Amino acid sequence: MEKRRAIWAAAINWTLAILSVVALGLCFYSGRRAADEAVRTYGHNVDSGAYIILAGVIFFAPAALFFTIAGTAWWSQWRLRWLFQAAAIAWMLLPVIGILRV
């Protein structure tokens, strides 16, 4: 039963890691589109889309790494797997909680 739970936990973590990579790609795509639209509209670009890309790199890139490590920890039955899982969840929830408090 423990091995089955570990497999499910690893699969969920790896799925969340893949979704984080997809979200990072969407941030790059959206940032690039915003920059292109600024060039079309104003003839030049100063910082259009830069904040979207920065938010993606700061938020989604580490999330993908944390969920990948947490999935590997569950799959390999590491002793500290709960610590890695807590770090991955905290990385995703703390910014959301911070935004909701504002």
Sequence and secondary structure as in RCSB ss.txt:
>XXXX:A:sequence
MEKRRAIWAAAINWTLAILSVVALGLCFYSGRRAADEAVRTYGHNVDSGAYIILAGVIFFAPAALFFTIAGTAWW
SQWRLRWLFQAAAIAWMLLPVIGILRV
>XXXX:A:secstr
 HHHHHHHHHHHHHHHHHHHHHHHHHHHHHHHHHHHHHHHHHSS SSTTHHHHHHIIIIIHHHHHHHHHHHHHHH
HT TTHHHHHHHHHHHHHHHHHHHHH 
